[in-house]
Amino acid sequence: MTLPTQPVTLTAEQIAELNRRLSNMRHDINNQLSLVLAASELIRAKPHMAERMTATLVEQPPKIAAALQSFSAEFEKMFGIQRK
């Protein structure tokens, strides 16, 4: 990873945009984790629904990873961080 060698200055608009993206990411991840929790609780209460709820459980980690990756890419772009 290559970090900037000079100070990085962001405008108020850039900070607001980064904050908006962070807020969206938190919201999305909380929603996905809520689905995992709900599916787990449903499986515990009604084991016969395990097969149907497994799809919900399996779909969430890639969505969480995608949200983190998207925010990370924007964060790195704004601060001039380059991955090798």
DRENMITOR-962897 format. One record per residue: x, y, z of N, C-alpha, C in turn; residue in one letter; residue number from 1. Coordinates in Angstrom, 1 decimal, padded with zeros to 4 digits, m for minus. Example, Ala and Ser with C-alpha at 12.3 -4.5 7.8 and 13.67 -1.06 7.14 Angstrom:
REM residues 2
<atom><n_X>013.2</n_X><n_Y>m005.7</n_Y><n_Z>007.8</n_Z><ca_X>012.3</ca_X><ca_Y>m004.5</ca_Y><ca_Z>007.8</ca_Z><c_X>013.2</c_X><c_Y>m003.3</c_Y><c_Z>007.8</c_Z><residu>A</residu><num>1</num></atom>
<atom><n_X>012.8</n_X><n_Y>m002.2</n_Y><n_Z>007.1</n_Z><ca_X>013.7</ca_X><ca_Y>m001.1</ca_Y><ca_Z>007.1</ca_Z><c_X>012.9</c_X><c_Y>000.0</c_Y><c_Z>007.9</c_Z><residu>S</residu><num>2</num></atom>
REM end
This chain:
REM residues 84
<atom><n_X>000.8</n_X><n_Y>m001.2</n_Y><n_Z>000.0</n_Z><ca_X>000.0</ca_X><ca_Y>000.0</ca_Y><ca_Z>000.0</ca_Z><c_X>000.9</c_X><c_Y>001.2</c_Y><c_Z>000.0</c_Z><residu>M</residu><num>1</num></atom>
<atom><n_X>000.6</n_X><n_Y>002.2</n_Y><n_Z>m000.9</n_Z><ca_X>001.3</ca_X><ca_Y>003.4</ca_Y><ca_Z>m001.0</ca_Z><c_X>000.5</c_X><c_Y>004.5</c_Y><c_Z>m000.4</c_Z><residu>T</residu><num>2</num></atom>
<atom><n_X>001.0</n_X><n_Y>005.2</n_Y><n_Z>000.6</n_Z><ca_X>000.3</ca_X><ca_Y>006.3</ca_Y><ca_Z>001.2</ca_Z><c_X>000.8</c_X><c_Y>007.6</c_Y><c_Z>000.6</c_Z><residu>L</residu><num>3</num></atom>
<atom><n_X>000.0</n_X><n_Y>008.7</n_Y><n_Z>000.7</n_Z><ca_X>000.5</ca_X><ca_Y>010.0</ca_Y><ca_Z>000.2</ca_Z><c_X>001.7</c_X><c_Y>010.5</c_Y><c_Z>000.9</c_Z><residu>P</residu><num>4</num></atom>
<atom><n_X>002.5</n_X><n_Y>011.2</n_Y><n_Z>000.3</n_Z><ca_X>003.7</ca_X><ca_Y>011.7</ca_Y><ca_Z>000.9</ca_Z><c_X>003.5</c_X><c_Y>013.2</c_Y><c_Z>001.4</c_Z><residu>T</residu><num>5</num></atom>
<atom><n_X>002.4</n_X><n_Y>013.8</n_Y><n_Z>000.9</n_Z><ca_X>002.1</ca_X><ca_Y>015.1</ca_Y><ca_Z>001.3</ca_Z><c_X>000.8</c_X><c_Y>015.1</c_Y><c_Z>002.1</c_Z><residu>Q</residu><num>6</num></atom>
<atom><n_X>000.5</n_X><n_Y>016.2</n_Y><n_Z>002.9</n_Z><ca_X>m000.8</ca_X><ca_Y>016.3</ca_Y><ca_Z>003.5</ca_Z><c_X>m001.9</c_X><c_Y>016.3</c_Y><c_Z>002.5</c_Z><residu>P</residu><num>7</num></atom>
<atom><n_X>m003.0</n_X><n_Y>015.7</n_Y><n_Z>002.9</n_Z><ca_X>m004.2</ca_X><ca_Y>015.6</ca_Y><ca_Z>002.1</ca_Z><c_X>m005.3</c_X><c_Y>016.5</c_Y><c_Z>002.6</c_Z><residu>V</residu><num>8</num></atom>
<atom><n_X>m005.8</n_X><n_Y>017.4</n_Y><n_Z>001.8</n_Z><ca_X>m006.8</ca_X><ca_Y>018.3</ca_Y><ca_Z>002.2</ca_Z><c_X>m008.1</c_X><c_Y>017.9</c_Y><c_Z>001.5</c_Z><residu>T</residu><num>9</num></atom>
<atom><n_X>m009.2</n_X><n_Y>017.8</n_Y><n_Z>002.2</n_Z><ca_X>m010.5</ca_X><ca_Y>017.5</ca_Y><ca_Z>001.7</ca_Z><c_X>m011.4</c_X><c_Y>018.7</c_Y><c_Z>001.8</c_Z><residu>L</residu><num>10</num></atom>
<atom><n_X>m012.3</n_X><n_Y>018.9</n_Y><n_Z>000.9</n_Z><ca_X>m013.2</ca_X><ca_Y>020.0</ca_Y><ca_Z>001.0</ca_Z><c_X>m014.4</c_X><c_Y>019.6</c_Y><c_Z>001.9</c_Z><residu>T</residu><num>11</num></atom>
<atom><n_X>m015.2</n_X><n_Y>020.5</n_Y><n_Z>002.3</n_Z><ca_X>m016.3</ca_X><ca_Y>020.2</ca_Y><ca_Z>003.2</ca_Z><c_X>m017.2</c_X><c_Y>019.3</c_Y><c_Z>002.4</c_Z><residu>A</residu><num>12</num></atom>
<atom><n_X>m017.4</n_X><n_Y>019.5</n_Y><n_Z>001.1</n_Z><ca_X>m018.2</ca_X><ca_Y>018.6</ca_Y><ca_Z>000.3</ca_Z><c_X>m017.7</c_X><c_Y>017.2</c_Y><c_Z>000.2</c_Z><residu>E</residu><num>13</num></atom>
<atom><n_X>m016.4</n_X><n_Y>017.0</n_Y><n_Z>000.1</n_Z><ca_X>m015.8</ca_X><ca_Y>015.7</ca_Y><ca_Z>000.1</ca_Z><c_X>m016.0</c_X><c_Y>015.0</c_Y><c_Z>001.4</c_Z><residu>Q</residu><num>14</num></atom>
<atom><n_X>m015.8</n_X><n_Y>015.7</n_Y><n_Z>002.5</n_Z><ca_X>m016.0</ca_X><ca_Y>015.1</ca_Y><ca_Z>003.8</ca_Z><c_X>m017.5</c_X><c_Y>014.7</c_Y><c_Z>004.0</c_Z><residu>I</residu><num>15</num></atom>
<atom><n_X>m018.4</n_X><n_Y>015.6</n_Y><n_Z>003.5</n_Z><ca_X>m019.8</ca_X><ca_Y>015.2</ca_Y><ca_Z>003.6</ca_Z><c_X>m020.1</c_X><c_Y>014.0</c_Y><c_Z>002.8</c_Z><residu>A</residu><num>16</num></atom>
<atom><n_X>m019.5</n_X><n_Y>013.9</n_Y><n_Z>001.6</n_Z><ca_X>m019.8</ca_X><ca_Y>012.7</ca_Y><ca_Z>000.8</ca_Z><c_X>m019.2</c_X><c_Y>011.4</c_Y><c_Z>001.4</c_Z><residu>E</residu><num>17</num></atom>
<atom><n_X>m018.0</n_X><n_Y>011.5</n_Y><n_Z>002.0</n_Z><ca_X>m017.4</ca_X><ca_Y>010.4</ca_Y><ca_Z>002.7</ca_Z><c_X>m018.3</c_X><c_Y>010.0</c_Y><c_Z>003.9</c_Z><residu>L</residu><num>18</num></atom>
<atom><n_X>m018.8</n_X><n_Y>011.0</n_Y><n_Z>004.6</n_Z><ca_X>m019.6</ca_X><ca_Y>010.7</ca_Y><ca_Z>005.7</ca_Z><c_X>m020.9</c_X><c_Y>010.0</c_Y><c_Z>005.3</c_Z><residu>N</residu><num>19</num></atom>
<atom><n_X>m021.5</n_X><n_Y>010.5</n_Y><n_Z>004.2</n_Z><ca_X>m022.7</ca_X><ca_Y>009.9</ca_Y><ca_Z>003.6</ca_Z><c_X>m022.5</c_X><c_Y>008.4</c_Y><c_Z>003.2</c_Z><residu>R</residu><num>20</num></atom>
<atom><n_X>m021.4</n_X><n_Y>008.2</n_Y><n_Z>002.6</n_Z><ca_X>m021.0</ca_X><ca_Y>006.8</ca_Y><ca_Z>002.2</ca_Z><c_X>m020.8</c_X><c_Y>005.9</c_Y><c_Z>003.4</c_Z><residu>R</residu><num>21</num></atom>
<atom><n_X>m020.2</n_X><n_Y>006.4</n_Y><n_Z>004.4</n_Z><ca_X>m020.0</ca_X><ca_Y>005.7</ca_Y><ca_Z>005.7</ca_Z><c_X>m021.3</c_X><c_Y>005.4</c_Y><c_Z>006.3</c_Z><residu>L</residu><num>22</num></atom>
<atom><n_X>m022.2</n_X><n_Y>006.3</n_Y><n_Z>006.4</n_Z><ca_X>m023.5</ca_X><ca_Y>006.1</ca_Y><ca_Z>006.9</ca_Z><c_X>m024.3</c_X><c_Y>005.1</c_Y><c_Z>006.2</c_Z><residu>S</residu><num>23</num></atom>
<atom><n_X>m024.2</n_X><n_Y>005.1</n_Y><n_Z>004.8</n_Z><ca_X>m024.9</ca_X><ca_Y>004.1</ca_Y><ca_Z>004.0</ca_Z><c_X>m024.3</c_X><c_Y>002.7</c_Y><c_Z>004.2</c_Z><residu>N</residu><num>24</num></atom>
<atom><n_X>m023.0</n_X><n_Y>002.7</n_Y><n_Z>004.3</n_Z><ca_X>m022.4</ca_X><ca_Y>001.4</ca_Y><ca_Z>004.6</ca_Z><c_X>m022.8</c_X><c_Y>000.8</c_Y><c_Z>005.9</c_Z><residu>M</residu><num>25</num></atom>
<atom><n_X>m022.8</n_X><n_Y>001.6</n_Y><n_Z>006.9</n_Z><ca_X>m023.2</ca_X><ca_Y>001.1</ca_Y><ca_Z>008.3</ca_Z><c_X>m024.7</c_X><c_Y>000.6</c_Y><c_Z>008.2</c_Z><residu>R</residu><num>26</num></atom>
<atom><n_X>m025.5</n_X><n_Y>001.4</n_Y><n_Z>007.5</n_Z><ca_X>m026.9</ca_X><ca_Y>001.0</ca_Y><ca_Z>007.4</ca_Z><c_X>m027.1</c_X><c_Y>m000.3</c_Y><c_Z>006.7</c_Z><residu>H</residu><num>27</num></atom>
<atom><n_X>m026.4</n_X><n_Y>m000.4</n_Y><n_Z>005.5</n_Z><ca_X>m026.5</ca_X><ca_Y>m001.7</ca_Y><ca_Z>004.8</ca_Z><c_X>m026.0</c_X><c_Y>m002.9</c_Y><c_Z>005.6</c_Z><residu>D</residu><num>28</num></atom>
<atom><n_X>m024.8</n_X><n_Y>m002.7</n_Y><n_Z>006.2</n_Z><ca_X>m024.3</ca_X><ca_Y>m003.8</ca_Y><ca_Z>007.0</ca_Z><c_X>m025.2</c_X><c_Y>m004.2</c_Y><c_Z>008.2</c_Z><residu>I</residu><num>29</num></atom>
<atom><n_X>m025.7</n_X><n_Y>m003.2</n_Y><n_Z>008.8</n_Z><ca_X>m026.7</ca_X><ca_Y>m003.5</ca_Y><ca_Z>009.9</ca_Z><c_X>m027.9</c_X><c_Y>m004.2</c_Y><c_Z>009.4</c_Z><residu>N</residu><num>30</num></atom>
<atom><n_X>m028.4</n_X><n_Y>m003.9</n_Y><n_Z>008.3</n_Z><ca_X>m029.5</ca_X><ca_Y>m004.6</ca_Y><ca_Z>007.7</ca_Z><c_X>m029.2</c_X><c_Y>m006.0</c_Y><c_Z>007.4</c_Z><residu>N</residu><num>31</num></atom>
<atom><n_X>m028.0</n_X><n_Y>m006.2</n_Y><n_Z>006.8</n_Z><ca_X>m027.6</ca_X><ca_Y>m007.6</ca_Y><ca_Z>006.4</ca_Z><c_X>m027.4</c_X><c_Y>m008.4</c_Y><c_Z>007.7</c_Z><residu>Q</residu><num>32</num></atom>
<atom><n_X>m026.8</n_X><n_Y>m007.8</n_Y><n_Z>008.7</n_Z><ca_X>m026.6</ca_X><ca_Y>m008.6</ca_Y><ca_Z>010.0</ca_Z><c_X>m027.9</c_X><c_Y>m008.9</c_Y><c_Z>010.6</c_Z><residu>L</residu><num>33</num></atom>
<atom><n_X>m028.9</n_X><n_Y>m008.0</n_Y><n_Z>010.5</n_Z><ca_X>m030.2</ca_X><ca_Y>m008.2</ca_Y><ca_Z>011.0</ca_Z><c_X>m030.9</c_X><c_Y>m009.4</c_Y><c_Z>010.4</c_Z><residu>S</residu><num>34</num></atom>
<atom><n_X>m030.7</n_X><n_Y>m009.6</n_Y><n_Z>009.1</n_Z><ca_X>m031.2</ca_X><ca_Y>m010.7</ca_Y><ca_Z>008.3</ca_Z><c_X>m030.5</c_X><c_Y>m012.0</c_Y><c_Z>008.8</c_Z><residu>L</residu><num>35</num></atom>
<atom><n_X>m029.2</n_X><n_Y>m012.0</n_Y><n_Z>009.1</n_Z><ca_X>m028.5</ca_X><ca_Y>m013.1</ca_Y><ca_Z>009.6</ca_Z><c_X>m029.1</c_X><c_Y>m013.5</c_Y><c_Z>011.0</c_Z><residu>V</residu><num>36</num></atom>
<atom><n_X>m029.3</n_X><n_Y>m012.5</n_Y><n_Z>011.8</n_Z><ca_X>m029.8</ca_X><ca_Y>m012.8</ca_Y><ca_Z>013.1</ca_Z><c_X>m031.2</c_X><c_Y>m013.4</c_Y><c_Z>013.1</c_Z><residu>L</residu><num>37</num></atom>
<atom><n_X>m032.1</n_X><n_Y>m012.7</n_Y><n_Z>012.2</n_Z><ca_X>m033.5</ca_X><ca_Y>m013.2</ca_Y><ca_Z>012.1</ca_Z><c_X>m033.5</c_X><c_Y>m014.6</c_Y><c_Z>011.5</c_Z><residu>A</residu><num>38</num></atom>
<atom><n_X>m032.7</n_X><n_Y>m014.9</n_Y><n_Z>010.5</n_Z><ca_X>m032.7</ca_X><ca_Y>m016.3</ca_Y><ca_Z>010.0</ca_Z><c_X>m032.2</c_X><c_Y>m017.3</c_Y><c_Z>011.0</c_Z><residu>A</residu><num>39</num></atom>
<atom><n_X>m031.2</n_X><n_Y>m016.9</n_Y><n_Z>011.8</n_Z><ca_X>m030.7</ca_X><ca_Y>m017.8</ca_Y><ca_Z>012.8</ca_Z><c_X>m031.7</c_X><c_Y>m018.1</c_Y><c_Z>013.9</c_Z><residu>S</residu><num>40</num></atom>
<atom><n_X>m032.4</n_X><n_Y>m017.0</n_Y><n_Z>014.3</n_Z><ca_X>m033.5</ca_X><ca_Y>m017.2</ca_Y><ca_Z>015.3</ca_Z><c_X>m034.6</c_X><c_Y>m018.0</c_Y><c_Z>014.8</c_Z><residu>E</residu><num>41</num></atom>
<atom><n_X>m035.0</n_X><n_Y>m017.8</n_Y><n_Z>013.5</n_Z><ca_X>m036.1</ca_X><ca_Y>m018.6</ca_Y><ca_Z>013.0</ca_Z><c_X>m035.7</c_X><c_Y>m020.1</c_Y><c_Z>012.9</c_Z><residu>L</residu><num>42</num></atom>
<atom><n_X>m034.4</n_X><n_Y>m020.3</n_Y><n_Z>012.5</n_Z><ca_X>m034.0</ca_X><ca_Y>m021.7</ca_Y><ca_Z>012.4</ca_Z><c_X>m034.0</c_X><c_Y>m022.4</c_Y><c_Z>013.8</c_Z><residu>I</residu><num>43</num></atom>
<atom><n_X>m033.6</n_X><n_Y>m021.6</n_Y><n_Z>014.8</n_Z><ca_X>m033.6</ca_X><ca_Y>m022.1</ca_Y><ca_Z>016.1</ca_Z><c_X>m035.1</c_X><c_Y>m022.5</c_Y><c_Z>016.6</c_Z><residu>R</residu><num>44</num></atom>
<atom><n_X>m036.0</n_X><n_Y>m021.6</n_Y><n_Z>016.3</n_Z><ca_X>m037.4</ca_X><ca_Y>m021.8</ca_Y><ca_Z>016.7</ca_Z><c_X>m038.1</c_X><c_Y>m022.8</c_Y><c_Z>015.8</c_Z><residu>A</residu><num>45</num></atom>
<atom><n_X>m037.8</n_X><n_Y>m022.8</n_Y><n_Z>014.6</n_Z><ca_X>m038.5</ca_X><ca_Y>m023.7</ca_Y><ca_Z>013.6</ca_Z><c_X>m037.4</c_X><c_Y>m024.4</c_Y><c_Z>012.8</c_Z><residu>K</residu><num>46</num></atom>
<atom><n_X>m036.8</n_X><n_Y>m025.5</n_Y><n_Z>013.3</n_Z><ca_X>m035.8</ca_X><ca_Y>m026.2</ca_Y><ca_Z>012.6</ca_Z><c_X>m036.1</c_X><c_Y>m026.6</c_Y><c_Z>011.2</c_Z><residu>P</residu><num>47</num></atom>
<atom><n_X>m037.4</n_X><n_Y>m026.9</n_Y><n_Z>010.9</n_Z><ca_X>m037.8</ca_X><ca_Y>m027.3</ca_Y><ca_Z>009.6</ca_Z><c_X>m037.7</c_X><c_Y>m026.2</c_Y><c_Z>008.5</c_Z><residu>H</residu><num>48</num></atom>
<atom><n_X>m037.4</n_X><n_Y>m025.0</n_Y><n_Z>008.9</n_Z><ca_X>m037.2</ca_X><ca_Y>m023.9</ca_Y><ca_Z>008.0</ca_Z><c_X>m035.7</c_X><c_Y>m023.7</c_Y><c_Z>007.7</c_Z><residu>M</residu><num>49</num></atom>
<atom><n_X>m034.9</n_X><n_Y>m024.5</n_Y><n_Z>008.2</n_Z><ca_X>m033.4</ca_X><ca_Y>m024.4</ca_Y><ca_Z>008.0</ca_Z><c_X>m033.0</c_X><c_Y>m024.3</c_Y><c_Z>006.6</c_Z><residu>A</residu><num>50</num></atom>
<atom><n_X>m033.5</n_X><n_Y>m025.2</n_Y><n_Z>005.8</n_Z><ca_X>m033.1</ca_X><ca_Y>m025.2</ca_Y><ca_Z>004.4</ca_Z><c_X>m033.5</c_X><c_Y>m023.9</c_Y><c_Z>003.7</c_Z><residu>E</residu><num>51</num></atom>
<atom><n_X>m034.7</n_X><n_Y>m023.4</n_Y><n_Z>003.9</n_Z><ca_X>m035.1</ca_X><ca_Y>m022.2</ca_Y><ca_Z>003.3</ca_Z><c_X>m034.3</c_X><c_Y>m021.0</c_Y><c_Z>003.8</c_Z><residu>R</residu><num>52</num></atom>
<atom><n_X>m034.0</n_X><n_Y>m020.9</n_Y><n_Z>005.1</n_Z><ca_X>m033.3</ca_X><ca_Y>m019.8</ca_Y><ca_Z>005.7</ca_Z><c_X>m031.8</c_X><c_Y>m019.8</c_Y><c_Z>005.4</c_Z><residu>M</residu><num>53</num></atom>
<atom><n_X>m031.3</n_X><n_Y>m021.0</n_Y><n_Z>005.0</n_Z><ca_X>m029.8</ca_X><ca_Y>m021.1</ca_Y><ca_Z>004.7</ca_Z><c_X>m029.5</c_X><c_Y>m020.2</c_Y><c_Z>003.5</c_Z><residu>T</residu><num>54</num></atom>
<atom><n_X>m030.3</n_X><n_Y>m020.0</n_Y><n_Z>002.6</n_Z><ca_X>m030.1</ca_X><ca_Y>m019.1</ca_Y><ca_Z>001.4</ca_Z><c_X>m029.9</c_X><c_Y>m017.7</c_Y><c_Z>001.9</c_Z><residu>A</residu><num>55</num></atom>
<atom><n_X>m030.7</n_X><n_Y>m017.3</n_Y><n_Z>002.9</n_Z><ca_X>m030.6</ca_X><ca_Y>m015.9</ca_Y><ca_Z>003.4</ca_Z><c_X>m029.3</c_X><c_Y>m015.8</c_Y><c_Z>004.1</c_Z><residu>T</residu><num>56</num></atom>
<atom><n_X>m028.9</n_X><n_Y>m016.8</n_Y><n_Z>004.9</n_Z><ca_X>m027.6</ca_X><ca_Y>m016.7</ca_Y><ca_Z>005.6</ca_Z><c_X>m026.4</c_X><c_Y>m016.6</c_Y><c_Z>004.7</c_Z><residu>L</residu><num>57</num></atom>
<atom><n_X>m026.4</n_X><n_Y>m017.4</n_Y><n_Z>003.6</n_Z><ca_X>m025.3</ca_X><ca_Y>m017.5</ca_Y><ca_Z>002.7</ca_Z><c_X>m025.2</c_X><c_Y>m016.3</c_Y><c_Z>001.9</c_Z><residu>V</residu><num>58</num></atom>
<atom><n_X>m026.3</n_X><n_Y>m015.6</n_Y><n_Z>001.6</n_Z><ca_X>m026.2</ca_X><ca_Y>m014.4</ca_Y><ca_Z>000.7</ca_Z><c_X>m025.6</c_X><c_Y>m013.2</c_Y><c_Z>001.4</c_Z><residu>E</residu><num>59</num></atom>
<atom><n_X>m025.7</n_X><n_Y>m013.1</n_Y><n_Z>002.8</n_Z><ca_X>m025.3</ca_X><ca_Y>m011.9</ca_Y><ca_Z>003.5</ca_Z><c_X>m023.8</c_X><c_Y>m011.6</c_Y><c_Z>003.5</c_Z><residu>Q</residu><num>60</num></atom>
<atom><n_X>m022.9</n_X><n_Y>m012.6</n_Y><n_Z>003.8</n_Z><ca_X>m021.5</ca_X><ca_Y>m012.2</ca_Y><ca_Z>003.8</ca_Z><c_X>m020.9</c_X><c_Y>m011.6</c_Y><c_Z>002.6</c_Z><residu>P</residu><num>61</num></atom>
<atom><n_X>m021.3</n_X><n_Y>m012.0</n_Y><n_Z>001.3</n_Z><ca_X>m020.8</ca_X><ca_Y>m011.3</ca_Y><ca_Z>000.2</ca_Z><c_X>m021.3</c_X><c_Y>m009.9</c_Y><c_Z>000.0</c_Z><residu>P</residu><num>62</num></atom>
<atom><n_X>m022.5</n_X><n_Y>m009.7</n_Y><n_Z>000.5</n_Z><ca_X>m023.1</ca_X><ca_Y>m008.3</ca_Y><ca_Z>000.5</ca_Z><c_X>m022.3</c_X><c_Y>m007.4</c_Y><c_Z>001.4</c_Z><residu>K</residu><num>63</num></atom>
<atom><n_X>m022.0</n_X><n_Y>m007.9</n_Y><n_Z>002.6</n_Z><ca_X>m021.2</ca_X><ca_Y>m007.2</ca_Y><ca_Z>003.6</ca_Z><c_X>m019.8</c_X><c_Y>m006.9</c_Y><c_Z>003.1</c_Z><residu>I</residu><num>64</num></atom>
<atom><n_X>m019.2</n_X><n_Y>m007.9</n_Y><n_Z>002.5</n_Z><ca_X>m017.8</ca_X><ca_Y>m007.7</ca_Y><ca_Z>001.9</ca_Z><c_X>m017.9</c_X><c_Y>m006.6</c_Y><c_Z>000.8</c_Z><residu>A</residu><num>65</num></atom>
<atom><n_X>m018.9</n_X><n_Y>m006.7</n_Y><n_Z>000.0</n_Z><ca_X>m019.0</ca_X><ca_Y>m005.7</ca_Y><ca_Z>m001.1</ca_Z><c_X>m019.2</c_X><c_Y>m004.3</c_Y><c_Z>m000.6</c_Z><residu>A</residu><num>66</num></atom>
<atom><n_X>m020.0</n_X><n_Y>m004.1</n_Y><n_Z>000.4</n_Z><ca_X>m020.2</ca_X><ca_Y>m002.8</ca_Y><ca_Z>001.0</ca_Z><c_X>m018.9</c_X><c_Y>m002.3</c_Y><c_Z>001.6</c_Z><residu>A</residu><num>67</num></atom>
<atom><n_X>m018.1</n_X><n_Y>m003.1</n_Y><n_Z>002.3</n_Z><ca_X>m016.8</ca_X><ca_Y>m002.7</ca_Y><ca_Z>002.8</ca_Z><c_X>m015.9</c_X><c_Y>m002.4</c_Y><c_Z>001.7</c_Z><residu>L</residu><num>68</num></atom>
<atom><n_X>m015.8</n_X><n_Y>m003.2</n_Y><n_Z>000.7</n_Z><ca_X>m014.9</ca_X><ca_Y>m002.9</ca_Y><ca_Z>m000.4</ca_Z><c_X>m015.2</c_X><c_Y>m001.6</c_Y><c_Z>m001.1</c_Z><residu>Q</residu><num>69</num></atom>
<atom><n_X>m016.5</n_X><n_Y>m001.3</n_Y><n_Z>m001.4</n_Z><ca_X>m016.9</ca_X><ca_Y>m000.1</ca_Y><ca_Z>m002.0</ca_Z><c_X>m016.5</c_X><c_Y>001.1</c_Y><c_Z>m001.2</c_Z><residu>S</residu><num>70</num></atom>
<atom><n_X>m016.8</n_X><n_Y>001.1</n_Y><n_Z>000.1</n_Z><ca_X>m016.4</ca_X><ca_Y>002.2</ca_Y><ca_Z>000.9</ca_Z><c_X>m014.9</c_X><c_Y>002.4</c_Y><c_Z>001.0</c_Z><residu>F</residu><num>71</num></atom>
<atom><n_X>m014.2</n_X><n_Y>001.3</n_Y><n_Z>001.1</n_Z><ca_X>m012.7</ca_X><ca_Y>001.3</ca_Y><ca_Z>001.2</ca_Z><c_X>m012.1</c_X><c_Y>001.9</c_Y><c_Z>m000.1</c_Z><residu>S</residu><num>72</num></atom>
<atom><n_X>m012.7</n_X><n_Y>001.5</n_Y><n_Z>m001.2</n_Z><ca_X>m012.1</ca_X><ca_Y>002.1</ca_Y><ca_Z>m002.5</ca_Z><c_X>m012.3</c_X><c_Y>003.6</c_Y><c_Z>m002.5</c_Z><residu>A</residu><num>73</num></atom>
<atom><n_X>m013.5</n_X><n_Y>004.1</n_Y><n_Z>m002.1</n_Z><ca_X>m013.8</ca_X><ca_Y>005.5</ca_Y><ca_Z>m002.1</ca_Z><c_X>m012.9</c_X><c_Y>006.2</c_Y><c_Z>m001.1</c_Z><residu>E</residu><num>74</num></atom>
<atom><n_X>m012.7</n_X><n_Y>005.7</n_Y><n_Z>000.0</n_Z><ca_X>m011.9</ca_X><ca_Y>006.2</ca_Y><ca_Z>001.1</ca_Z><c_X>m010.4</c_X><c_Y>006.4</c_Y><c_Z>000.6</c_Z><residu>F</residu><num>75</num></atom>
<atom><n_X>m009.9</n_X><n_Y>005.3</n_Y><n_Z>000.0</n_Z><ca_X>m008.5</ca_X><ca_Y>005.3</ca_Y><ca_Z>m000.5</ca_Z><c_X>m008.4</c_X><c_Y>006.3</c_Y><c_Z>m001.6</c_Z><residu>E</residu><num>76</num></atom>
<atom><n_X>m009.4</n_X><n_Y>006.4</n_Y><n_Z>m002.5</n_Z><ca_X>m009.3</ca_X><ca_Y>007.4</ca_Y><ca_Z>m003.6</ca_Z><c_X>m009.2</c_X><c_Y>008.8</c_Y><c_Z>m003.0</c_Z><residu>K</residu><num>77</num></atom>
<atom><n_X>m010.1</n_X><n_Y>009.1</n_Y><n_Z>m002.1</n_Z><ca_X>m010.1</ca_X><ca_Y>010.5</ca_Y><ca_Z>m001.5</ca_Z><c_X>m008.8</c_X><c_Y>010.8</c_Y><c_Z>m000.8</c_Z><residu>M</residu><num>78</num></atom>
<atom><n_X>m008.2</n_X><n_Y>009.9</n_Y><n_Z>m000.2</n_Z><ca_X>m006.9</ca_X><ca_Y>010.1</ca_Y><ca_Z>000.5</ca_Z><c_X>m005.7</c_X><c_Y>009.8</c_Y><c_Z>m000.2</c_Z><residu>F</residu><num>79</num></atom>
<atom><n_X>m005.8</n_X><n_Y>009.4</n_Y><n_Z>m001.5</n_Z><ca_X>m004.7</ca_X><ca_Y>009.2</ca_Y><ca_Z>m002.3</ca_Z><c_X>m003.9</c_X><c_Y>007.9</c_Y><c_Z>m001.9</c_Z><residu>G</residu><num>80</num></atom>
<atom><n_X>m004.6</n_X><n_Y>007.0</n_Y><n_Z>m001.4</n_Z><ca_X>m003.9</ca_X><ca_Y>005.7</ca_Y><ca_Z>m001.0</ca_Z><c_X>m004.0</c_X><c_Y>004.7</c_Y><c_Z>m002.2</c_Z><residu>I</residu><num>81</num></atom>
<atom><n_X>m002.9</n_X><n_Y>004.1</n_Y><n_Z>m002.5</n_Z><ca_X>m002.9</ca_X><ca_Y>003.2</ca_Y><ca_Z>m003.6</ca_Z><c_X>m002.5</c_X><c_Y>001.8</c_Y><c_Z>m003.1</c_Z><residu>Q</residu><num>82</num></atom>
<atom><n_X>m003.2</n_X><n_Y>000.8</n_Y><n_Z>m003.6</n_Z><ca_X>m002.9</ca_X><ca_Y>m000.6</ca_Y><ca_Z>m003.2</ca_Z><c_X>m001.9</c_X><c_Y>m001.1</c_Y><c_Z>m004.3</c_Z><residu>R</residu><num>83</num></atom>
<atom><n_X>m001.0</n_X><n_Y>m001.9</n_Y><n_Z>m003.8</n_Z><ca_X>000.0</ca_X><ca_Y>m002.5</ca_Y><ca_Z>m004.8</ca_Z><c_X>m000.5</c_X><c_Y>m003.8</c_Y><c_Z>m005.2</c_Z><residu>K</residu><num>84</num></atom>
REM end
